[in-house]
Amino acid sequence: MRPVFKSRYKADLDEQQRRYYWSLTPHERLALAVRLNQQARMIYAVNPANPPLPTATIDGGRVLKSAAPLPRRGR
């Protein structure tokens, strides 16, 4: 389970996240990077306006920016 950082100040959150990230072992940091990459690919694939990713990008290529970003919800 990932820790939840709370603060009123963004700088404090950034510092806490940085300390947490560097406290992980290299194997854990690699697993985190893989999870983030998978999440980015999922978000990219959900948008029907994006062209499908070529199979070459599955083997370590990067996810390109969205061709047509999804509109954000109004608050």
N, C-alpha and C positions, 0 to 999 in steps of 0.2 A: 504494500500500500504506500502510495506516495504521500509525503508530508504536505500539509496545508499551511502556507505562510500567510500571516495576516499583519497588516500595518496600514497606517494612514498615509505613509510616504512611499512613493514608488522606488526611490533610491534604496530604502531599507529592504524592500522586497527583492530588488535586483541583487543586492549584496547577499541576502539569505539564500536565494536560488543559486548564486555563484558558488557560495561556500558548500551548499549541498551537492552540487554537481561535481566539484573537485574532491569531495569526500568519498565519492563512489570509486570502486575499483575500475581499471580500464575495461574489463569485461562488462561490467554494469553500464558504463558509459556507452559502449558499443551497442548493447542491447537497447538502451534508451534511444540512440540515434536510429536504429532499425525501426523501432516503434514509431518514432516521429515521421520517418520516411513513409511508412505504410499508411499512417494517418493522412499525410499530405496527398498520397496517391488516391486514397479513398475519397477525400474531399474533391479532388480534381475530377475523378471519374463520375461523381454524382451529378455534376453540372452537365446537362445535356448539350449545352452550347459549345463545350470543349471537344476538340477532335480526340479520337481514341489515342492512347499512348502507344508508340511503336514498341514492339517486343524488345528492341535493343535497350530501352530504358529500364527494363526490369532488372538487368544485370548491373546495377550501380549507376545508371544514368540519373540525371536530375529531373524533377518534375518541373515543367515549364509553367510560366504564369498562365492563369486562366485566360482563355480567349475572350470570354464575356463574363466578367465577375457577377456573382449573384448579388442582388440588391440586399442591403442590410435592413433589418427591421427597424422601424422608427421607435423611439423610446418615448 
